[in-house]
Amino acid sequence: MAGLIRRSDIDEVRSRINLADVVGDYVTLKSAGVGSLKGLCPFHEERSPSFHVRPQVGFYHCFGCGEGGDVFTFLQRMDHVTFQEAVERMAARLGYELHYEDGAQATEHGNRARLLAANAAAEKFFQERLTGTEAQIGRDFLGERGFDASAAARFGVGFAPKSFDALRGHLLAQGFTEAELVTAGLLSTGDRGNAYDRFRGRLIWPIRDITGATVGFGARKLLPDDQDKGPKYLNTPDTPVYHKSQVLYGLDLARRDIAKGKQVVVVEGYTDVMACHLAGVTTAVATCGTSFGVDHIKIIRRVLGDVANVDSTGTGEVIFTFDPDEAGQKAASRAFAEEQRFAAQTFVAVAPDNLDPCDLRRVRGDDAVRTLIAARKPMFEFMIRRQLAGHDLETVEGRVAALRASAPVVAGIRDRSMSVGYVRSLAGWLGLEPDEVGRAVNGARAAITRTPARGEDSRQPTASGDANRRASGSAGGDNRSADRGADRSADRGADRGATMVDVPPAPADIRLTDLPGDPVTRGESEALMAMLQHPEAVGPELMARAMQTTFSNATLAVIRDGVAAGIEHANAPGWISYVAEQVPVAFATLVTQLAVAPIPQRADQLDAYCEGVVAALVDRDILRRKAQVLGAMQRAKADGDTERWERLSRESVALEIERRQIRKE
């Protein structure tokens, strides 16, 4: 295995990669001012975007949870890869050849890249086999459901031959090892340790992550003699690159239209996704062999840009389609249980005649699929009517029982105006007085208030957790940086546990919101923002002069000293990292915040603004020094010290000349 990646290569990859493109694969970003983008934080649940990205600086920061760092930190947090793997992934994306401290060159880009390459090779193998004689049953299956060869190609559908070693032999011949293929989930191992093809005699769908990389496969049983062997659908097991609860089939194709149209359609199967997309509903996605859960919601919210104020609904739409059978009804209940996690409005679309989207398209055509989605019903109405369907509303007992069952559903509606409307609707469906229904709903709401919400965590953030965030937020200069930060955090946590009285707690992160709002402090922070974000606009001479100024705010003076210590790297890749490494750990978050905070200026005036705020900082310092000199001159004159007065006079003139040069007068 190659050694540590050279620092120069790390900096080069960091400087070449566009952070916005990488983050944009996971989060929908919108403009937030000159050179700044923002979106919903992928690291914690929020309704209003506080996650800022500065592509030019190469840094991101969340002003809500404090997470921040560079492109490598982001990939480490999002995809659970090591620092070295993150660098290797970005190098592969750029086509950049890495060098290592032991002199080796990167011919492969880490274990993850090997697994993805194996999946890509397997996908091509399966697709090629779909045209063979043995795959006629697979082509028939697709054709019966309205999918032709172009549709199969669009979604990468393939066929796994009924063989225990066809794929294994093919991939081994391409240079992959048996261990890699087992780790990728392409091979299974028997009781004796022998490896064989996991997918045999099945139709294959490639499962891709949001970036379009194939991370796993879904396979449907087809052959008549396999009807009693194995499950109907067989998926790739969890691997280092595939976690079924964190992947949505079709998201790579749908994500841009989801973000643009503020709508996502959640269906139940691969063929349903295909049918919807081919019918023009290009926002359809599906889970992969698991029920819809919290991790899927997090993914959808990030792509959808699911934002709303507290106690209000968002502008986006999440539409669920469910099969009419018992499994579909259970899926509806699970989705409704998690509905509160969305700010967007949730809907349910149920096809006529108990048809799923695939069968609906086959039987009635593309228009029927589009009509199904257009005729969606609000999730709350669907669930209320489902509760009512289980009772005999022709009897008093049945109506009372139905009210008790449906009142909690209405009580759970966040929007109070909508809740009032559903009280009236429920009263009409039950044939009861609205006041009676309202009392039942209020009683149910009180019971909900007394009960902790699903998934609610009453624990407060710990100091060690904050320290870990700081460690991940400071973009380390080399492969060891994140580990060093985590070790320091763990050491401090262990010390606190051993001697809680004698050992002081680790200092909390210092943030922009901790600073006073007076004009002087604001001017100092804006000058630091300009120097951190656009050092080329400020210029080396003005920056060097600014480092000699006296700051009124002691916290910002620490950041100034960090800038001064790393100033030689001001226009080099990793500039912010250099500064963050120079300041105490508690100040690293503030460095990141200053590096990503939006600059209040138009793009065409950015250079002038950055130079201006730093010049104003220096100008203020010159005025302060000149006032001191003038005071000293008065004292020298009173003392009759002519020589000292003349020296101070020359100094006063020099300061005035410098001030006019700064002002460009």
Helices and strands as residue ranges (DSSP letters): H 7-16, H 19-24, E 30-31, E 37-39, E 51-54, E 59-62, E 68-69, H 71-79, H 83-94, H 110-129, G 133-135, H 136-144, H 149-154, E 158-160, H 166-173, H 178-183, E 187-189, E 195-197, E 202-208, E 214-221, G 224-226, E 233-235, G 244-246, H 251-261, E 263-267, H 270-278, E 284-286, H 294-304, E 317-321, H 326-337, G 339-341, E 345-349, G 352-354, H 357-364, H 366-374, E 377-378, H 379-389, H 396-411, H 416-430, H 434-450, H 463-473, H 481-498, G 512-514, H 519-533, H 535-538, H 540-546, H 554-565, G 567-569, H 575-582, G 585-587, H 588-596, G 603-605, H 606-639, H 642-663
